[in-house]
């Protein structure tokens, strides 16, 4: 993988870029896109909360996204997003040519593609990657001060108005100045070929001053810092990610860090200060939070190339005397191995299996996954009698703001906007806390609550709210549940059977569509309506319907721990104890640290007449609960007993014809 051996070839870089493009060729599933579109249409507060700041750190990106959406919709945004990804990595490849050849760059692209797979989607973070790549490229290659100032200052102004990461611009310039200062001490430094530290320091100051070229002046900087420091409803990869046992990024991150450490040890040249520092900083960020994987990929890319080259040269030199003439086979074997790895990486992405197995709501292709949101509830929400003020979860906030511009939302996924106590109370309310419910109700007096059923605590939250007796379930389509206050002014909406049946018809269509595709394997994707409806039916003590849903999900993908747990609990409630034991045993194997899986398995073993297994499972449950008490108590509340009340009034689904897996 040395520069000397493979620098002339571009095939490996092309293959690496092909993988990057394939990773970006996915349908849009992030709920954040709707907030960007809503704010691009009218750059104003979209929430009725007093804390909803008028400062929008992505206002220019939002305007561009809105304009492009009107021209070409989701396909155009996706293609341009891929273009941004490719441009960023092409720039980084140019920077890394000094430190490694095409094969090292190809391997680095392959690593970067795997790092960003779970987090990449259409959004301003791709613009962030592009700006960082532009700054690193220009500061590493351009030696003309006029060109450098003339290019970077306008880019800094654009960056400032597109994403809250704009402060990285001056920081990268400072790192370049420090590197120049270190190079100045070198005896062989040619002054005509390098910029002075003072000039680069002045550039960093100019870049920092240029960040004031925004509509909000210093308030933008305050909001950018608040986005980092303040709490926010965290979106990670998929709305139903907790339903799956996804492969963690930690092993890949650790491998990349070890690779970097190897480069530090084996590199015979002087380490580049700017590239080394950005890589170390990126590694710190991603180890703290895998959500920063995109930032890590772009900050560390040149150093990964450097490390791959240094390690390969060291290994090749160490084996030279041992292998003798056989040494000539190292290069073609490594090249063939790289091509094979690319093909093995592309196959699950193109076949959609990578999305299914990682619990992603996206699919390979072009489009937008609108079925994750209250798309079927528009007639109800747009009805003149629908309450003006409604509480919603973060997942639906942006979509509601985009689809219903005349209404103010409650919260969405913007960071640095919402009070910590508010977010805590909202979560605790869904978990059944009367105190949290009273705090929310007293503060906002909502007459409607819109719940995205893909939220981990949505099922328990709906049951909790319905137990208050002042709420009635007015709409349910699998992905969305809408509760209205049981009051005379809303009686017409609550009793509107046409709206109720429309929601259930959407759920039945989702079931039929998935059943028709399930034989196609991964192409069926992860059906949001079924994932949401299964746990809702189970919480509503409708195990027959829940069993049908979970069974269908497992026909399409046997690696969904949430579906195994749900199916086992459905069988438990139906008194199918032997079947429940086998199902829940599978669940414990797939999620060995799940309190819910072990507690349910212990109950199934007890009723199936397996006292020894029940005792072992109970001990395991207790051990897990002691290990993580807070999370364990939350999960343990969801473990059912096989003697539930079966009256539909408790569920709030009176006389509704619920679809089953026919």
PyMOL commands that set and color helices and strands:
alter all, ss='L'
color gray80, all
select helices_A, chain A and resi 3-6+11-24+32-41+59-96+102-116+124-141+145-160+168-184+191-193+197-210+218-229+241-243+250-266+273-288+290-350+353-357+370-372+375-381+394-403+420-430+434-444+458-466+488-494+497-524+528-539+543-556+561-573+577-590+595-607+611-627+629-636+648-651
alter helices_A, ss='H'
color red, helices_A
select strands_A, chain A and resi 390-392+448-452+471-476+480-485
alter strands_A, ss='S'
color yellow, strands_A
deselect
rebuild
show_as cartoon
